[in-house]
């Protein structure tokens, strides 16, 4: 196998392991966003329609869209000239300026044509989310990280059995007592959809913060133990390794949360009857599915899903805190992950040697 083929094989290995930043010369501007340019262009063109409004007549919408096209073309021409390119040039790379234009220019159209502030904010949020997804998936290999972590999830869950044995009993007692309380049903069953989503999101955000707080320290430790023989990692490479650590732990938390949520859905269908539910929330429940077994009827209601989801989110947050504070778990988790990552770090050393030899 030639050195070029070996280099290509190592780069494929890094991508499969969720470590695309180990590839030398990798650039988001030229290696990712340029390839995504056709998709971004279609989104950009579609959002020009945001200049119109549904309650306008057809000719007003046509004029607004034509004005939007003129505005966008003028904006692109100004950006090109500011970057030292001809006004009608097609950029050969999508850098920060071009990506900022992708986010901002379409959002200005509904604001200029009709003063649609909400539509402008939505456009900005959607475009930022698109760029974030592209960045996470193709720059830091999020899909590859998930595939790599799922392949080792069973082993990682085994390393967390000790933590589960200590954390879950206390958590289960609290959750069971809370589940059968009127206050818990009144809180989660009567919240508006927006408030409920924000409450669940708050638990997720806090749990993620607890998981992320030790990632930089663990990344440096992993680099010392698994990659001591190679050159130091760059900032982006450390972030890539840290993302692998974060996703590995986050999936364990998600598994525990989903398991607890599923348990309470089943338990609620079996043990909480209609009279208890109605007395707790003060109104009939919104039944989604009714299952008849042996003459008994078991109901799955929207309120039950809300309460089970709230307890699952809190349980995930609690487990994330336990992961942060349990030193035995972290030692076992990092030891197992260090053994797995050592292969990638050794491959990086050989890969860099080939790159230097080719140069």
N, C-alpha and C positions, 0 to 999 in steps of 0.2 A: 504494500500500500504506500502510495506516495505521501510526502509530507502534507501536500494540499488536502488529500483525502483524509488524512489523520486529523488535520485541523478542523475540517468540516464535521468529522465524526465527533470530536470533542464538543464542538458548538451545539450539535444536535443533543448530545448528552446533557449539556448545561440547560438547554431549553426544556428537555423532558423532566429535569430535576427542579424546574421552577426557578432557575438562576440565569436568565438570559443576560443579565448585566455582567456576567463573567466573560462574555464575548467581547473581544477587543474591538474598539472603534465603533461600538454600537451607539447610534444617535437617534433619538426620538424624531427629530425633524426630518431626517432623510430615510430612516429605516421603518418608521411607523406611520407618521401623519401623511407623508407623501403617498404611501400606498393606500391610505384611507381617503385620499383626496376625492375620488369619484363619489364615495358615499357622502362625504361632507358637502360636496357640490350639489348633490341632489337635495339634501336637507336645506341647504342655503337657498336654492331656487324655490323649493316648496314654501319656505317661510316668507318669501316676497309677497305671497298671497295675503300675508298678515296686514298689508296696507289697506285691504278692503274690510267691509263690515257686512254682516248678513242682513241688517235692516236697511241697507242702502239699495238704490236701484242699480240695474245692471250697468248703465253707462257711468254712474258714479264710481262703481267698483273698477271698471275698466280704466277710468282716468286715474284713480288712486294707485292701481297696480302699475300703470305706465309711469306715474310719478315715482313709485317705489323703485322700479327698474332704473330710472335715470339717477335717482339718489344713490343707489348701490353702485352703479357703474362709476359715478363721480367719486365715491368713496374709495373704490378700488384703484382708480387712476391716481388719486392723491397719495395713497399708500405706496403704489409702485414708484412714483416720482420721489417720494421721501426715502425710499430704499435704493434710489439710484438706478431704477429700471425704467424702460419706456412705459408710457401711460397704459398701453394696451398689452403689456407683456404678461405672460403666464408665469408665475413664480416657479422656480425649479426646486424650491424647498419651502415647507410650511413652518416658519419660525414663530416666535411669540407674537410678533406684530400681526401676521396673517391669521393666527388663531384668535387673537383678540378681535380682529375684524369679523371673523366668523361668529363670534358671540355677540358683539355689540351692534353691528350694522343691521341685521334683521330685526333686532329688538327695537331699534329706533323707528321703524316703519309704522307699527300700530300706534306709537306715541305721537308721531308727526301727523299721521292721517287718522284723526279721530280722537286723539288724546286717550287711547286705551292703555292706561297704566298697568292694569292687571295682566293684559296680554303681553305687554313688553317684559314684565317681570317673569312671566311664564316662559317666554322665549329664551331669556337669559339663563334661567334655571335648566331648561331642557338642553340647551347647547352645551352648558358646562357639564351636565351629566353625561352627554355623549362623549365629550372629550375625556372626561374622567374614566369612563368605561374603556375607551380605546387605550388610554394610557395604562390603566391597570391590567388589561388583558394582554396587550401586545408589547408594552415596555417592560413591565415587571412580571409578565407571564402568569397572571392570576389563574387562568384555566389550568396551566401546567402545574402550578402550585397545588391547586385543589385536587388534581388527578394524583399527584405525588403523595399528598397528605392522606387522601382517601385510601390509597394503597397500603398505608401504614397505620390507619386509624385504629384497627383492632389491637395492635401492639401498644399504641399510645394509651388506649383505654385500659389495657392491662396494667400499665404503669401508674394509672390514676385510681386503681382499685382501693389502695390504702386510703387515699384522700376521700374517695366516695364512702368508704366504710365509716370514716369519722364525720364527714360533713352531712351525708344524706339523712341519717337517723334524726338528728336535731332539726334539720330542715323539714323532714317529713312530718314530725310532730307539729311544728309551727304551721305548716301548710294545711294539714288536716283540720286543725282547730280553726284556722282562718277560713277554710273553704265552707265549713258548716256554720258560719256566723252571718247574721243579717247584715252587718256593716259591710262585709266584703262584697256581697251581692248588690247592695245598694250603691256602692262605689263604682264597681265596674259595669254593672248592668244598666245604670242610668246615665252614664257619661255620654256626651255627644261623640259621634264617630271621630271628629277631629281631636277632641280632648283625650279620647281613649288611645288613639294612635300616638299622640304626643307623650302620654304616660308610659306606654310600652317603649317608645323611642328613648325616653329618659333612662329607663333601666338598661336598655341596650347600650346607650352612650356611656353611662357610668361603668358598666361592666367592661366595655371595650377600653376605657381609660385605665382601669385597674390592670387589664391584661397588657396594655402597651407600656405601662410605666417602667417595667423592668426589662423590656426588650433590648434597649441599647446596651445595658450591662451584660445581658446574656449573649448578645451578638459578639461583643468583644471577647467574652470568655470562650465562645465557640471558635472564634478566629484564633485565639491563642492555643487552644487544645487541638483543633483539627487542621489548622492552616499555618502552624508555626514555621514550617519549612519554606513557605512561599512568601512572596512580597506582600506588604500590607494591602488590605482592601481599600478601594476608594469609597467615598461617601455613598455613592449610588449603589455600590456592591454591598456595603454594610446594610443599607436600607433593604436591598433585595433579600439578604439573609434574614434580617429582622422580620420581613413580611412573611417568610416561611415559618418562623417561630410563632408569630402572631396568629396566622391562619391555623396552624396546628393546634394551638390552645383554644382558639375560638370555636373550632369544630367540636372539640370535646365539650365545651360549655353548651353549644347548640344541641348536641346529642342528649345531654342531661336535661336541658330545658324541654326539648320535645318529648322526651320520655315522661317527664313529670306532667306536662300538659296533657298527653294522651291518657295517662293514668287517671287524671281528674275528670276528663271527659267521660271515660268509661265508668268511673266511680259515681259521678253525678247522675248519669243515666240510670244506674242501678239503685242508688241509695237515696237520692233526693226526689221525693214525690212532688206532684203538681201542687198540692196544698201548701207544702213548705216553701216552694219557690214563689208562689203568689203572695204568701204572707210576708216574705222577706222583701220583695220589691214593690208590693202594693198594687200589682196589676197582673193580668194574664201574661204569660211568657209568649214569645214569638217562636213557635215550634217549627223547626226546619224539616226534621225527619222523625217518623214514628216507626218503631220496630216491634213486632208482635212475636213473642216466644212463649210457648206453653200457656197461652191464655193471658199472659201479662204483657202490658204495653210499656215500652221504654222510649222516652222522648229525648231527642237531641234539639236543644233550643239555642237561639242566638245568645241569650243571656248566659247559658252554661259555657259556651265557647268563649265568651268574653271573660268570665271569671277564671276559667282554666288557663286562658292565655295570659291573664294578669299574673296568676301564681307562677306560671312557667317563666315569665319574664323576670319576676323577682327571684325565683330559684336560680336562674342563670346568673343573675347579678351576684347572689350569695356565693355560688360556686366559683365565680371568677375571683371574688375576694379571697376565698379559701385557697385557691390556686396560688395567689400572690403570697400568702402568709405561711403556707406549709412548706418548710424547707426540705423535708424528706421527699415530697412529690417532685419538687423542682430539681433536686439532685438526680432522681431516677429519670425524669423526663429529659433533662439535658444530656445525661449520659447516653441514653438511647439515641437521641437526635444527633449527638456528636459522632457516634459510630456511623450513623447513616450519612452524615454530611462529609465525613472524612474522605469518602470516595470522590466526592465532587471537588474537594480542596486538593487532593492529590492529582486529579485530572487537570486541574487548573495549573499546577506547577509544570506538568508535562506539556500542556497546551502552550504556556508562555515560553517554554524552552523552544518548542517548534517555531513559534512566531519569531523569536529572536534569531534562531538559526536561519530562517528563511530571509530575514532582513540582512 
